[in-house]
Amino acid sequence: MCGRFTLRTPMTVLIEQFQLGLEAARQLALFEPRYNIAPTQDILTVRVDSKSGEREAALLRWGLIPSWTKEPQAGPPLINARGETLAEKPSFRTAVRRRRCLIAADGFYEWQKSAASTKKQPYYIHYGDNRPFAFAGLWDSWSARGATAKAAPAADALAIESCTIVTTLASKALASVHDRMPVILEPADYELWLDPAVQDPAAIGHLIAPNDNEAILAEPVSTHVNRVANDDPQCIQVQRALFD
């Protein structure tokens, strides 16, 4: 599972990393560093524009709302999608074929359970050199049109674009922290994941796998990160584990 993550990398670096155009540079110029991104917040994604065929940056709500859902708040937000069953689940099977995206990040948090304590130890997981990377993501667009026959005109215009992070089994290095992890794509795989012409899930199945890169670190941090309102550098400060 992935329930919190960070994006501190300067936008100039992200624009180069994800091969975005000048429009993205203007759109994201004022994007602030974020140390504690949480579900239902808007997050930075990269997808292919259906008209131009070019990559575009988009701020999407984290917590996928399938287009066929009657109410956007029906049930908990779908912040994660199990990679093993994407092609089977109604919420994801269309998106995995037609609406894949990259979710920009440079670290994420996971909480380790302890048999000796009721407390959970948060860990910050990131590359040792703090390079940015991309989670494999899916997106969808929900509209109030058709959700109810009695919708008000203002509601008819409501549209929400949202996304979810694809997860897989944890790598050997991270398995002691949690049994699952987000799918972290290598830059060489961005093009295939985004390619709208690739609609067979089997063609991208090999990408949905644990990332065993030895440069990925898991470091204990304080419970400061537990509170969503705390969005500051203290969230990622390494400290002695709570129950060593």
Secondary structure by P-SEA (a helix, b strand, c coil): cccbbbbcccaaaaaaaacccaaaaaaacccccccccccccbbbbbbbcccccbbbbbbcccbbbcccccccccccccccccccccccccccccccccbbbbbbbccbbbbbbbccccbbbbbbbccccbbbbbcccccccccccccccccccccccbbbbcbbbbbccccccccccccccccccccccccccccccccccccccccccccccccbbbbbbccccccccccccccccccccccc
